[in-house]
Amino acid sequence: MPSWSNKDKRQFEHVKESELERGRSEERAEEIAARTVNKQRRREGRTPQKTTRGTGNPHTLLEEWTVEQLRNLAAERKISGRSKMRKQELVEAIRDAR
C-alpha cells in the first residue's frame, strides 16, 4: 500500500470485505479495494496525478481511444517518436508494432 493513511487502510479493508461478501475472489476484491482508495486519494488531491494513466479498454477499437491512452500504449511498446505523432499515426504505429 503506497503511503496510505490509516483512514485509507481502513477504507481498503472495508471495501475488500464488502467485495468478498459479494462473492469476489480475494485477488479481485483487493484490486477493487485498492482502485477505490486510490480514486478517492486522487479526488482529494493527495496524489501527483489527477487522473489515471490507463491504456484504454482492450476490447474497443484503437480509433475510439484518446490520444493520451494511445501514447501510454505506445510507450509500453517502446514506439519511438510517439510524442510528436497525431492520433492516426499512433494508431498505425501501434498496429504495426503488434
N, C-alpha and C positions, 0 to 999 in steps of 0.2 A: 504494500500500500504506500504510494508515494506521498510522503509528508502530509498525511491526512490528520486532521484534528480528532480529538476524542469524539466529537459530535459526528464527524464523517464516518468514523469506525462503527459507532452505534447505528447510524443510518444504514451502513453496509450490511451489518448483521441482521437488522430488522427486515430489509428488502430481501436478503438471501433466505431467511426463514420463511418469509411470505411466499417466495417463489418455490421453495421446497414443498410447502403445503399445497401448492397448486399442481404438484407432480413433476416439476422440472428436475433434471439431473443436477447433481452437486456442481458440476463444471458450468453448466448453463446458468444455474442460479447465481453463482459467483460472478459470471460475466455480466449478467443483467444488473446485479447489485453494484458492481464497480462502475458500469456505464452510467447508472442513475446518480451515484455520488459525484462522479466527475462532471456530469452535465450540470448538477447543482453548483459545483465549485466554479464552473465557467460562468454561469449566470450571475453569481455573486462577485465575479471579478477576481477570484483567488487563483487564477491560472494565467500564464502569459498569453495564451490564445483565447479568443472569444468564441471561436468555432473549432470544430474538429477538422482534421486534415485528412479526411477519408478519401478513398479512391473510388467511390461510387458503387452502385449496385451492379454486380457482375452479370445480372440477368437482363439488363437493359442495353439498348444499342449505344455504342460509343457516342454517336451524334447527339444523344439526349443528355450526356454528362456535361458538367460545367467545365470551363477551361481549367479552373483550379484542380478539379478532380483528375482531368486528363494529364495535367502537369505532374501531379503526385504519382500517377501510374507510370508516366514516362520516367520519372526519377527512380522509381522502383526497378524499372527495366534498364536503367542506365543509358537512356537515349540522349545523346549529346545535342546541344543546340535547342533544347526544349523551351528555354525561357524566351526565345525570340520567335517561336512558332505560333502561328494562328491556329484556331480551333481545328480546321480541316486538316492542316499539316500535322497536328498532333495525332489526330485520328489515324491518318495514313501511316505515320511513323510507328504508332503502336501496333497497328495491324501487320506491318512489315516485320516488326520485331518478334512476332509470335513464333 
